[in-house]
Amino acid sequence: MSLLSITQLKVHFPTQDGIVKAVNTIDLEIANNERLGLIGETGCGKTVLGMSIIRLLPPSTTIEGEIRYKGNDLLKLTEKEIRKIRGKEIAMILQNPTTSLNPVLKVGDQIAEAIKLHQGLDRRAAKAKAVEMLEAVKIPDATKRANEYPHQFSGGMKERAMIAMGLACDPAMIIADEPTKGLDVTVKKQIVKLMKEVTTQKTMLFITHDLGVAAEICDNITVMYAGELMEYANTEAIFKNPMHPYTQGFLNSLPSMGLKAIKGMSPSLIDLPSGCRFHPRCDFADAKCRTEHPELIEVEKSHYARCFQYA
Amino acid sequence: MKQRSDSRFISFVAQFKQNRAALAGATIVLLLVFVTLFAPQLSPHDPIKACLDERLTAPCMEYPFGTDQLGRCIFSRVLYGSRVSLSVGLIVVGIAATIGVVLGIISGYCGGVPDEIIMRLVDAMLAFPSLFLALAIAGILGAGFINVILAITVVEWTRYARVMRGSILSVKENYYVEAAKSLGASDFYIVTRHIVPNAITPIIVVATLGIATVILAAASLGFLGFGVQPPTPEWGMMLNDGRLFMRRAPWLMIFPGLAIMITILAFNLLGDGLRDAWDPRLRERRRER
Protein backbone atom coordinates (compact mmCIF):
# COMPACT_ATOMS: atom_id res chain seq x y z
CA MET A 1 0.00 0.00 0.00
CA SER A 2 1.19 3.48 -0.70
CA LEU A 3 2.30 5.67 2.17
CA LEU A 4 1.22 8.88 0.55
CA SER A 5 -1.41 9.20 -2.11
CA ILE A 6 -2.32 12.41 -3.79
CA THR A 7 -5.53 12.52 -5.77
CA GLN A 8 -6.85 15.26 -8.02
CA LEU A 9 -4.72 17.87 -6.33
CA LYS A 10 -5.07 21.45 -7.51
CA VAL A 11 -3.17 24.32 -5.93
CA HIS A 12 -3.93 27.86 -7.06
CA PHE A 13 -2.69 31.20 -5.74
CA PRO A 14 -4.54 34.43 -6.25
CA THR A 15 -2.15 37.24 -7.22
CA GLN A 16 -2.58 40.74 -8.58
CA ASP A 17 -1.86 39.55 -12.11
CA GLY A 18 -4.32 36.66 -11.97
CA ILE A 19 -4.59 33.18 -10.56
CA VAL A 20 -1.34 31.23 -10.57
CA LYS A 21 -2.23 27.63 -11.35
CA ALA A 22 0.80 25.99 -9.83
CA VAL A 23 -0.53 22.45 -9.50
CA ASN A 24 -3.18 21.20 -11.88
CA THR A 25 -4.97 17.95 -11.16
CA ILE A 26 -2.12 15.79 -10.02
CA ASP A 27 -2.46 12.15 -9.01
CA LEU A 28 0.56 10.59 -7.41
CA GLU A 29 1.31 7.62 -5.19
CA ILE A 30 4.43 7.12 -3.16
CA ALA A 31 4.94 3.64 -1.76
CA ASN A 32 6.57 2.84 1.54
CA ASN A 33 10.37 3.05 1.24
CA GLU A 34 10.12 4.41 -2.27
CA ARG A 35 12.37 7.25 -3.31
CA LEU A 36 10.54 9.22 -5.93
CA GLY A 37 12.19 11.97 -7.92
CA LEU A 38 10.07 14.94 -8.92
CA ILE A 39 11.77 16.64 -11.80
CA GLY A 40 11.03 19.80 -13.71
CA GLU A 41 12.21 23.23 -14.68
CA THR A 42 12.26 26.11 -12.28
CA GLY A 43 8.75 27.46 -11.87
CA CYS A 44 6.86 24.33 -12.92
CA GLY A 45 5.20 23.96 -9.52
CA LYS A 46 7.32 21.21 -8.01
CA THR A 47 8.19 23.07 -4.81
CA VAL A 48 4.54 24.06 -4.41
CA LEU A 49 3.53 20.42 -4.72
CA GLY A 50 6.05 19.49 -2.02
CA MET A 51 4.97 22.25 0.31
CA SER A 52 1.28 21.53 -0.15
CA ILE A 53 1.81 18.05 1.33
CA ILE A 54 2.63 19.47 4.75
CA ARG A 55 0.56 22.58 4.15
CA LEU A 56 3.27 25.20 4.25
CA LEU A 57 1.56 27.41 1.70
CA PRO A 58 0.14 30.83 2.57
CA PRO A 59 -3.46 30.91 3.82
CA SER A 60 -4.76 32.61 0.66
CA THR A 61 -3.93 29.50 -1.40
CA THR A 62 -6.79 27.39 -2.65
CA ILE A 63 -6.08 23.68 -2.45
CA GLU A 64 -8.47 21.09 -3.85
CA GLY A 65 -8.23 17.33 -3.85
CA GLU A 66 -6.89 14.86 -1.33
CA ILE A 67 -3.49 14.13 0.14
CA ARG A 68 -3.75 10.91 2.10
CA TYR A 69 -0.93 9.96 4.42
CA LYS A 70 -1.39 6.56 6.08
CA GLY A 71 -5.04 6.90 5.14
CA ASN A 72 -5.67 10.34 6.69
CA ASP A 73 -6.38 13.32 4.50
CA LEU A 74 -3.72 15.87 5.48
CA LEU A 75 -5.73 18.69 3.94
CA LYS A 76 -8.51 18.12 6.46
CA LEU A 77 -6.39 18.14 9.61
CA THR A 78 -6.52 21.05 12.01
CA GLU A 79 -3.49 23.31 12.38
CA LYS A 80 -2.54 21.55 15.60
CA GLU A 81 -2.78 18.09 14.06
CA ILE A 82 -0.72 19.02 11.02
CA ARG A 83 1.99 20.41 13.30
CA LYS A 84 2.33 16.95 14.79
CA ILE A 85 2.81 15.51 11.31
CA ARG A 86 5.43 18.07 10.31
CA GLY A 87 8.91 17.02 11.30
CA LYS A 88 7.75 13.89 13.08
CA GLU A 89 6.01 11.99 10.29
CA ILE A 90 6.94 14.02 7.23
CA ALA A 91 9.97 16.28 7.33
CA MET A 92 11.01 18.74 4.72
CA ILE A 93 14.58 19.58 3.82
CA LEU A 94 14.44 22.99 2.24
CA GLN A 95 16.54 24.50 -0.49
CA ASN A 96 19.02 27.31 0.28
CA PRO A 97 21.02 25.89 3.19
CA THR A 98 22.67 29.29 3.69
CA THR A 99 19.41 30.98 4.61
CA SER A 100 17.56 28.04 6.10
CA LEU A 101 19.48 28.16 9.34
CA ASN A 102 18.80 30.85 11.89
CA PRO A 103 21.96 32.96 12.19
CA VAL A 104 21.51 33.69 15.90
CA LEU A 105 21.02 30.11 17.07
CA LYS A 106 23.75 27.53 17.51
CA VAL A 107 23.42 24.76 14.96
CA GLY A 108 23.10 22.11 17.65
CA ASP A 109 20.30 24.02 19.36
CA GLN A 110 18.43 24.35 16.10
CA ILE A 111 18.52 20.63 15.54
CA ALA A 112 17.61 20.02 19.18
CA GLU A 113 14.49 22.17 18.78
CA ALA A 114 12.63 19.67 16.67
CA ILE A 115 13.67 16.86 18.99
CA LYS A 116 12.41 18.69 22.08
CA LEU A 117 9.19 19.52 20.29
CA HIS A 118 8.25 16.02 19.16
CA GLN A 119 10.01 13.64 21.49
CA GLY A 120 9.59 15.50 24.74
CA LEU A 121 13.23 15.17 25.66
CA ASP A 122 14.80 17.74 27.99
CA ARG A 123 17.41 20.23 26.83
CA ARG A 124 20.46 18.13 27.52
CA ALA A 125 19.10 14.92 26.07
CA ALA A 126 17.91 16.78 23.00
CA LYS A 127 21.30 18.39 22.56
CA ALA A 128 23.00 15.02 22.88
CA LYS A 129 20.66 13.66 20.24
CA ALA A 130 21.48 16.65 18.03
CA VAL A 131 25.18 15.86 18.27
CA GLU A 132 24.36 12.29 17.35
CA MET A 133 22.48 13.53 14.30
CA LEU A 134 25.43 15.70 13.24
CA GLU A 135 27.60 12.62 13.53
CA ALA A 136 25.11 10.69 11.44
CA VAL A 137 25.45 13.24 8.64
CA LYS A 138 29.24 12.92 8.96
CA ILE A 139 30.15 16.28 10.36
CA PRO A 140 33.58 15.83 11.93
CA ASP A 141 34.06 16.95 15.51
CA ALA A 142 30.28 17.07 16.00
CA THR A 143 30.31 17.98 19.70
CA LYS A 144 32.27 21.14 19.03
CA ARG A 145 30.42 21.93 15.83
CA ALA A 146 27.06 21.71 17.56
CA ASN A 147 28.04 24.76 19.60
CA GLU A 148 28.92 26.86 16.59
CA TYR A 149 26.78 29.29 14.66
CA PRO A 150 25.70 28.79 11.04
CA HIS A 151 28.12 31.42 9.69
CA GLN A 152 30.98 29.21 10.85
CA PHE A 153 29.75 26.37 8.65
CA SER A 154 30.59 25.94 4.98
CA GLY A 155 27.79 25.53 2.42
CA GLY A 156 28.10 21.76 2.32
CA MET A 157 28.15 21.54 6.12
CA LYS A 158 25.05 23.70 6.37
CA GLU A 159 23.31 21.35 3.98
CA ARG A 160 24.40 18.44 6.16
CA ALA A 161 23.03 20.25 9.18
CA MET A 162 19.76 20.79 7.34
CA ILE A 163 19.59 17.08 6.59
CA ALA A 164 20.33 16.32 10.24
CA MET A 165 17.49 18.62 11.22
CA GLY A 166 15.10 16.89 8.85
CA LEU A 167 16.07 13.45 10.10
CA ALA A 168 16.19 14.40 13.78
CA CYS A 169 12.80 12.99 14.72
CA ASP A 170 13.13 9.94 12.54
CA PRO A 171 10.28 10.82 10.18
CA ALA A 172 8.76 8.12 7.98
CA MET A 173 8.84 10.39 4.98
CA ILE A 174 11.14 13.13 3.75
CA ILE A 175 10.45 15.81 1.22
CA ALA A 176 13.77 17.10 -0.01
CA ASP A 177 13.51 20.30 -2.01
CA GLU A 178 16.64 20.69 -4.14
CA PRO A 179 19.09 19.88 -1.35
CA THR A 180 21.95 20.11 -3.85
CA LYS A 181 21.12 23.56 -5.16
CA GLY A 182 23.98 26.01 -5.04
CA LEU A 183 26.62 23.49 -3.98
CA ASP A 184 29.76 22.94 -6.01
CA VAL A 185 30.27 19.67 -7.81
CA THR A 186 32.44 17.84 -5.30
CA VAL A 187 30.27 18.84 -2.35
CA LYS A 188 27.17 17.94 -4.31
CA LYS A 189 28.55 14.46 -4.85
CA GLN A 190 29.10 14.01 -1.11
CA ILE A 191 25.63 15.27 -0.28
CA VAL A 192 24.06 12.95 -2.84
CA LYS A 193 25.93 10.03 -1.35
CA LEU A 194 24.81 11.04 2.13
CA MET A 195 21.19 11.51 1.09
CA LYS A 196 21.25 8.06 -0.43
CA GLU A 197 22.65 6.50 2.72
CA VAL A 198 20.38 8.15 5.23
CA THR A 199 17.20 7.44 3.28
CA THR A 200 17.62 3.73 2.66
CA GLN A 201 14.87 2.93 5.13
CA LYS A 202 12.74 5.95 4.34
CA THR A 203 10.21 7.19 1.90
CA MET A 204 11.32 10.25 0.06
CA LEU A 205 9.99 12.77 -2.41
CA PHE A 206 13.09 14.22 -3.96
CA ILE A 207 12.45 17.50 -5.76
CA THR A 208 15.15 18.62 -8.16
CA HIS A 209 15.90 19.93 -11.60
CA ASP A 210 19.13 17.99 -11.65
CA LEU A 211 18.56 14.75 -13.54
CA GLY A 212 21.97 13.37 -12.65
CA VAL A 213 21.29 13.69 -8.95
CA ALA A 214 17.84 12.16 -9.31
CA ALA A 215 19.31 9.21 -11.22
CA GLU A 216 21.71 8.56 -8.35
CA ILE A 217 19.13 8.60 -5.60
CA CYS A 218 15.68 7.77 -6.87
CA ASP A 219 13.89 4.52 -7.59
CA ASN A 220 11.20 6.17 -9.69
CA ILE A 221 11.01 9.50 -11.41
CA THR A 222 8.12 11.66 -12.42
CA VAL A 223 8.47 14.66 -14.70
CA MET A 224 6.45 17.76 -14.04
CA TYR A 225 5.68 20.53 -16.49
CA ALA A 226 3.41 23.54 -16.03
CA GLY A 227 1.76 22.07 -12.95
CA GLU A 228 1.10 18.65 -14.50
CA LEU A 229 2.83 15.30 -14.44
CA MET A 230 4.05 14.50 -17.95
CA GLU A 231 5.71 11.16 -17.40
CA TYR A 232 6.16 8.61 -14.65
CA ALA A 233 8.41 5.56 -14.70
CA ASN A 234 11.25 3.89 -12.89
CA THR A 235 14.56 5.68 -13.14
CA GLU A 236 16.07 3.30 -15.65
CA ALA A 237 13.10 3.56 -18.00
CA ILE A 238 13.12 7.35 -17.86
CA PHE A 239 16.72 7.45 -18.99
CA LYS A 240 16.67 4.54 -21.46
CA ASN A 241 13.26 5.10 -22.95
CA PRO A 242 11.95 8.59 -22.34
CA MET A 243 8.49 8.73 -23.91
CA HIS A 244 7.27 12.26 -23.52
CA PRO A 245 8.84 14.82 -25.89
CA TYR A 246 9.45 17.04 -22.89
CA THR A 247 11.38 14.34 -21.05
CA GLN A 248 13.37 13.68 -24.21
CA GLY A 249 14.12 17.37 -24.53
CA PHE A 250 15.08 17.55 -20.87
CA LEU A 251 17.52 14.65 -21.28
CA ASN A 252 18.99 16.17 -24.44
CA SER A 253 19.64 19.38 -22.61
CA LEU A 254 22.04 17.64 -20.22
CA PRO A 255 25.69 18.59 -20.73
CA SER A 256 26.60 14.97 -21.36
CA MET A 257 23.99 14.80 -24.14
CA GLY A 258 25.19 17.92 -25.89
CA LEU A 259 23.38 20.74 -24.10
CA LYS A 260 20.56 21.00 -26.61
CA ALA A 261 18.10 23.38 -25.04
CA ILE A 262 14.38 22.95 -25.46
CA LYS A 263 13.21 25.83 -27.63
CA GLY A 264 10.93 28.47 -26.20
CA MET A 265 10.26 29.43 -22.61
CA SER A 266 8.41 27.64 -19.86
CA PRO A 267 4.82 28.86 -19.86
CA SER A 268 3.35 31.30 -17.37
CA LEU A 269 1.34 29.48 -14.76
CA ILE A 270 -1.25 32.25 -14.92
CA ASP A 271 -1.96 31.90 -18.61
CA LEU A 272 -1.55 28.19 -19.39
CA PRO A 273 -1.44 27.04 -23.03
CA SER A 274 -4.53 25.34 -24.41
CA GLY A 275 -4.57 21.64 -25.24
CA CYS A 276 -1.34 19.91 -24.31
CA ARG A 277 0.59 22.27 -22.05
CA PHE A 278 3.78 21.49 -23.88
CA HIS A 279 2.57 21.94 -27.47
CA PRO A 280 4.06 25.43 -28.10
CA ARG A 281 7.54 24.00 -27.53
CA CYS A 282 6.99 20.51 -28.91
CA ASP A 283 8.52 19.40 -32.24
CA PHE A 284 5.78 16.83 -32.76
CA ALA A 285 2.78 19.00 -32.02
CA ASP A 286 -0.17 18.85 -34.43
CA ALA A 287 -3.65 20.33 -34.52
CA LYS A 288 -4.98 17.94 -31.91
CA CYS A 289 -2.28 18.90 -29.43
CA ARG A 290 -3.30 22.53 -29.69
CA THR A 291 -6.93 21.99 -28.82
CA GLU A 292 -7.29 18.79 -26.85
CA HIS A 293 -5.76 18.00 -23.51
CA PRO A 294 -4.06 14.58 -23.30
CA GLU A 295 -4.44 12.28 -20.30
CA LEU A 296 -1.69 10.47 -18.46
CA ILE A 297 -1.84 6.92 -19.83
CA GLU A 298 0.03 3.73 -19.05
CA VAL A 299 2.00 3.09 -22.21
CA GLU A 300 4.07 0.21 -20.94
CA LYS A 301 3.82 -1.55 -17.63
CA SER A 302 4.31 1.10 -14.90
CA HIS A 303 5.44 3.65 -17.45
CA TYR A 304 3.02 6.51 -17.89
CA ALA A 305 3.13 9.42 -20.33
CA ARG A 306 0.85 12.29 -21.17
CA CYS A 307 1.12 12.50 -24.94
CA PHE A 308 -1.18 11.78 -27.92
CA GLN A 309 1.59 9.79 -29.64
CA TYR A 310 0.72 6.92 -27.38
CA ALA A 311 -3.04 7.32 -27.29
CA MET B 1 37.39 28.91 18.64
CA LYS B 2 35.80 31.03 21.30
CA GLN B 3 37.02 34.06 19.46
CA ARG B 4 35.41 32.95 16.23
CA SER B 5 32.05 32.22 17.74
CA ASP B 6 31.85 35.76 19.08
CA SER B 7 33.08 37.35 15.88
CA ARG B 8 29.86 39.26 15.30
CA PHE B 9 30.05 40.87 18.68
CA ILE B 10 33.74 41.57 18.27
CA SER B 11 33.24 43.28 14.94
CA PHE B 12 30.45 45.28 16.52
CA VAL B 13 32.72 46.43 19.32
CA ALA B 14 35.54 47.17 16.87
CA GLN B 15 33.21 49.27 14.73
CA PHE B 16 31.93 51.09 17.74
CA LYS B 17 35.40 51.82 19.12
CA GLN B 18 36.46 53.49 15.91
CA ASN B 19 33.63 55.94 16.17
CA ARG B 20 34.90 58.74 18.41
CA ALA B 21 31.63 60.63 18.52
CA ALA B 22 29.83 57.50 19.68
CA LEU B 23 32.45 56.86 22.35
CA ALA B 24 32.06 60.43 23.57
CA GLY B 25 28.28 59.91 23.66
CA ALA B 26 28.67 56.69 25.60
CA THR B 27 31.04 58.35 28.07
CA ILE B 28 28.67 61.21 28.73
CA VAL B 29 25.75 58.84 29.15
CA LEU B 30 27.74 56.83 31.70
CA LEU B 31 28.69 60.04 33.46
CA LEU B 32 25.03 61.05 33.57
CA VAL B 33 24.06 57.74 35.07
CA PHE B 34 26.79 58.19 37.67
CA VAL B 35 25.59 61.72 38.47
CA THR B 36 22.01 60.52 38.78
CA LEU B 37 22.94 57.75 41.19
CA PHE B 38 25.25 59.86 43.34
CA ALA B 39 23.54 63.25 43.16
CA PRO B 40 23.28 63.52 46.98
CA GLN B 41 26.99 62.85 47.42
CA LEU B 42 28.07 65.13 44.59
CA SER B 43 25.90 68.11 45.42
CA PRO B 44 27.53 70.80 47.53
CA HIS B 45 24.15 72.12 48.74
CA ASP B 46 20.60 71.01 49.37
CA PRO B 47 18.87 71.60 46.00
CA ILE B 48 15.60 72.77 47.53
CA LYS B 49 16.85 74.75 50.48
CA ALA B 50 16.21 78.45 49.84
CA CYS B 51 18.80 80.91 51.10
CA LEU B 52 17.38 84.33 50.40
CA ASP B 53 20.53 86.18 51.40
CA GLU B 54 22.44 84.56 48.58
CA ARG B 55 19.89 84.83 45.79
CA LEU B 56 20.98 85.45 42.21
CA THR B 57 24.63 84.99 43.10
CA ALA B 58 26.85 84.69 40.03
CA PRO B 59 28.90 81.51 39.67
CA CYS B 60 31.69 81.50 42.26
CA MET B 61 33.67 79.00 44.33
CA GLU B 62 30.81 78.38 46.72
CA TYR B 63 28.17 78.10 44.02
CA PRO B 64 29.82 76.82 40.81
CA PHE B 65 26.72 77.52 38.72
CA GLY B 66 25.45 80.42 40.83
CA THR B 67 22.13 80.57 42.65
CA ASP B 68 18.58 81.24 41.53
CA GLN B 69 15.99 83.79 42.64
CA LEU B 70 15.45 81.90 45.89
CA GLY B 71 19.13 81.47 46.56
CA ARG B 72 19.17 77.76 45.75
CA CYS B 73 22.37 76.24 44.40
CA ILE B 74 21.93 75.76 40.64
CA PHE B 75 24.76 73.22 40.44
CA SER B 76 23.00 70.98 42.95
CA ARG B 77 19.67 71.53 41.21
CA VAL B 78 21.12 70.58 37.83
CA LEU B 79 22.60 67.41 39.36
CA TYR B 80 19.30 66.46 40.98
CA GLY B 81 17.41 67.46 37.84
CA SER B 82 19.18 64.67 35.94
CA ARG B 83 17.24 62.22 38.13
CA VAL B 84 13.90 63.35 36.79
CA SER B 85 15.05 63.59 33.19
CA LEU B 86 16.84 60.28 33.11
CA SER B 87 14.15 58.34 34.94
CA VAL B 88 11.40 59.79 32.74
CA GLY B 89 13.50 58.94 29.71
CA LEU B 90 14.15 55.34 30.76
CA ILE B 91 10.67 54.60 32.09
CA VAL B 92 8.86 56.05 29.07
CA VAL B 93 11.13 54.29 26.60
CA GLY B 94 10.78 51.06 28.58
CA ILE B 95 7.00 51.12 28.55
CA ALA B 96 6.62 52.56 25.05
CA ALA B 97 9.08 50.10 23.55
CA THR B 98 7.36 47.15 25.23
CA ILE B 99 3.93 48.20 23.99
CA GLY B 100 5.30 49.10 20.56
CA VAL B 101 7.27 45.88 20.18
CA VAL B 102 4.35 43.66 21.16
CA LEU B 103 1.92 45.46 18.84
CA GLY B 104 4.56 45.52 16.11
CA ILE B 105 5.04 41.76 16.40
CA ILE B 106 1.30 41.13 16.20
CA SER B 107 0.96 43.52 13.29
CA GLY B 108 3.93 42.22 11.36
CA TYR B 109 3.51 38.50 11.98
CA CYS B 110 -0.26 38.14 11.76
CA GLY B 111 -0.88 40.63 8.97
CA GLY B 112 -4.43 41.04 7.72
CA VAL B 113 -7.02 42.61 9.99
CA PRO B 114 -4.89 43.00 13.17
CA ASP B 115 -2.21 44.68 11.06
CA GLU B 116 -4.72 47.09 9.55
CA ILE B 117 -6.16 48.02 12.93
CA ILE B 118 -2.81 48.58 14.63
CA MET B 119 -1.24 50.46 11.75
CA ARG B 120 -4.26 52.73 11.27
CA LEU B 121 -4.11 53.49 14.98
CA VAL B 122 -0.43 54.36 14.60
CA ASP B 123 -1.23 56.56 11.61
CA ALA B 124 -3.90 58.33 13.62
CA MET B 125 -1.44 58.95 16.47
CA LEU B 126 1.17 60.25 14.07
CA ALA B 127 -1.33 62.64 12.51
CA PHE B 128 -1.14 64.74 15.70
CA PRO B 129 1.92 66.87 16.33
CA SER B 130 3.40 64.76 19.11
CA LEU B 131 4.23 67.51 21.60
CA PHE B 132 0.76 69.01 21.34
CA LEU B 133 -0.83 65.64 21.94
CA ALA B 134 1.39 65.07 24.96
CA LEU B 135 0.54 68.56 26.13
CA ALA B 136 -3.18 67.95 25.75
CA ILE B 137 -2.95 64.68 27.66
CA ALA B 138 -0.81 66.23 30.39
CA GLY B 139 -3.30 69.11 30.51
CA ILE B 140 -6.22 66.74 31.01
CA LEU B 141 -4.44 64.53 33.53
CA GLY B 142 -2.80 67.40 35.36
CA ALA B 143 0.86 67.93 36.15
CA GLY B 144 3.05 65.42 37.95
CA PHE B 145 5.69 62.77 37.40
CA ILE B 146 3.34 59.87 36.57
CA ASN B 147 1.21 61.98 34.27
CA VAL B 148 4.23 63.20 32.33
CA ILE B 149 5.22 59.58 31.81
CA LEU B 150 1.72 58.65 30.65
CA ALA B 151 1.42 61.61 28.31
CA ILE B 152 4.73 60.98 26.58
CA THR B 153 4.25 57.20 26.43
CA VAL B 154 0.97 57.64 24.58
CA VAL B 155 2.72 59.44 21.74
CA GLU B 156 6.00 57.52 21.83
CA TRP B 157 4.96 53.89 21.38
CA THR B 158 4.09 54.33 17.73
CA ARG B 159 7.67 54.52 16.48
CA TYR B 160 8.54 51.19 18.11
CA ALA B 161 5.46 49.55 16.63
CA ARG B 162 6.39 50.74 13.16
CA VAL B 163 10.04 49.78 13.35
CA MET B 164 9.25 46.38 14.85
CA ARG B 165 6.61 45.65 12.24
CA GLY B 166 9.00 46.49 9.42
CA SER B 167 11.72 44.41 10.96
CA ILE B 168 9.39 41.43 11.49
CA LEU B 169 8.11 41.64 7.93
CA SER B 170 11.61 41.24 6.55
CA VAL B 171 12.73 38.59 9.03
CA LYS B 172 9.67 36.38 8.66
CA GLU B 173 10.41 35.85 4.96
CA ASN B 174 13.61 33.99 5.87
CA TYR B 175 13.87 30.35 5.01
CA TYR B 176 14.69 29.36 8.56
CA VAL B 177 11.21 30.44 9.56
CA GLU B 178 9.80 28.10 6.96
CA ALA B 179 12.25 25.44 8.05
CA ALA B 180 11.03 25.74 11.64
CA LYS B 181 7.43 25.55 10.45
CA SER B 182 8.19 22.47 8.39
CA LEU B 183 9.53 20.81 11.53
CA GLY B 184 6.27 21.41 13.34
CA ALA B 185 7.02 24.52 15.41
CA SER B 186 4.09 26.60 16.62
CA ASP B 187 3.61 30.27 15.76
CA PHE B 188 4.45 31.36 19.29
CA TYR B 189 7.65 29.35 19.26
CA ILE B 190 8.67 30.68 15.86
CA VAL B 191 8.07 34.27 16.90
CA THR B 192 9.88 34.09 20.21
CA ARG B 193 12.78 31.92 19.18
CA HIS B 194 13.39 32.68 15.51
CA ILE B 195 11.87 36.00 14.59
CA VAL B 196 12.24 38.33 17.56
CA PRO B 197 15.96 37.65 18.22
CA ASN B 198 16.66 38.49 14.58
CA ALA B 199 14.35 41.50 14.46
CA ILE B 200 15.08 43.28 17.73
CA THR B 201 18.36 45.06 16.87
CA PRO B 202 16.81 48.16 15.26
CA ILE B 203 14.67 48.61 18.35
CA ILE B 204 17.78 49.07 20.50
CA VAL B 205 18.93 51.89 18.25
CA VAL B 206 15.51 53.50 18.09
CA ALA B 207 15.21 53.25 21.87
CA THR B 208 18.57 54.96 22.45
CA LEU B 209 17.59 57.81 20.16
CA GLY B 210 14.12 57.71 21.70
CA ILE B 211 15.50 58.47 25.18
CA ALA B 212 16.77 61.80 23.81
CA THR B 213 13.37 62.66 22.35
CA VAL B 214 11.61 61.75 25.56
CA ILE B 215 13.97 63.83 27.72
CA LEU B 216 13.40 66.79 25.45
CA ALA B 217 9.65 66.27 25.55
CA ALA B 218 9.72 65.98 29.35
CA ALA B 219 11.77 69.17 29.59
CA SER B 220 9.32 70.91 27.27
CA LEU B 221 6.40 69.85 29.43
CA GLY B 222 8.33 71.02 32.47
CA PHE B 223 9.04 74.36 30.83
CA LEU B 224 5.35 74.79 30.11
CA GLY B 225 4.45 73.95 33.68
CA PHE B 226 3.02 70.46 33.11
CA GLY B 227 5.95 68.56 34.46
CA VAL B 228 7.12 67.61 37.89
CA GLN B 229 5.89 70.11 40.42
CA PRO B 230 8.11 72.41 42.51
CA PRO B 231 10.13 72.16 44.59
CA THR B 232 11.53 69.06 42.84
CA PRO B 233 14.29 70.34 40.55
CA GLU B 234 13.68 69.69 36.89
CA TRP B 235 15.61 71.15 33.95
CA GLY B 236 12.67 72.37 31.91
CA MET B 237 11.09 74.04 34.89
CA MET B 238 14.40 75.66 35.85
CA LEU B 239 14.59 77.18 32.38
CA ASN B 240 11.14 78.64 32.83
CA ASP B 241 12.00 79.99 36.28
CA GLY B 242 15.09 81.65 34.89
CA ARG B 243 13.26 83.37 32.06
CA LEU B 244 12.38 86.39 34.20
CA PHE B 245 15.99 86.97 35.18
CA MET B 246 17.53 86.24 31.83
CA ARG B 247 19.35 89.57 31.55
CA ARG B 248 20.36 90.03 35.13
CA ALA B 249 21.31 86.45 35.90
CA PRO B 250 21.74 84.46 32.69
CA TRP B 251 23.25 81.50 34.58
CA LEU B 252 19.76 80.59 35.69
CA MET B 253 19.02 79.50 32.14
CA ILE B 254 22.46 78.71 30.77
CA PHE B 255 23.26 75.74 32.99
CA PRO B 256 19.99 73.79 32.85
CA GLY B 257 19.90 74.54 29.12
CA LEU B 258 23.40 73.15 28.70
CA ALA B 259 22.44 70.09 30.75
CA ILE B 260 19.52 69.37 28.44
CA MET B 261 21.59 69.95 25.35
CA ILE B 262 24.50 67.77 26.44
CA THR B 263 22.22 64.94 27.56
CA ILE B 264 20.32 64.87 24.28
CA LEU B 265 23.48 65.19 22.25
CA ALA B 266 25.03 62.29 24.16
CA PHE B 267 22.08 59.96 23.57
CA ASN B 268 21.90 60.93 19.92
CA LEU B 269 25.61 60.30 19.39
CA LEU B 270 25.34 56.97 21.17
CA GLY B 271 22.29 55.96 19.13
CA ASP B 272 23.92 56.92 15.84
CA GLY B 273 27.05 55.06 16.86
CA LEU B 274 25.10 51.90 17.71
CA ARG B 275 23.30 52.05 14.39
CA ASP B 276 26.51 52.47 12.43
CA ALA B 277 28.23 49.70 14.33
CA TRP B 278 25.39 47.31 13.63
CA ASP B 279 25.09 48.23 10.02
CA PRO B 280 28.53 49.20 8.67
CA ARG B 281 27.12 49.39 5.15
CA LEU B 282 25.05 52.36 6.18
CA ARG B 283 28.11 54.24 7.28
CA GLU B 284 29.99 53.43 4.09
CA ARG B 285 27.11 54.79 2.11
CA ARG B 286 27.01 57.96 4.10
CA ARG B 287 30.74 58.43 3.73
CA GLU B 288 30.51 58.08 -0.04
CA ARG B 289 27.95 60.80 -0.09
Interface residues (C-beta under 8 A of the other chain):
Chain A: I54 L56 R83 K84 I85 R86 G87 K88 A91 M92 L94 Q95 N96 T99 S100 L101 N102 P103 V104 L105 Q110 E113 A114 L117 H118 K144 N147 E148 Y149 H151 Q152 M162 M165 G166 A168 C169
Chain B: M1 R4 S5 S7 R8 N174 Y175 Y176 E178 A179 A180 K181 S182 L183 G184 A185 S186 Y189 R193 H194 P197 N198
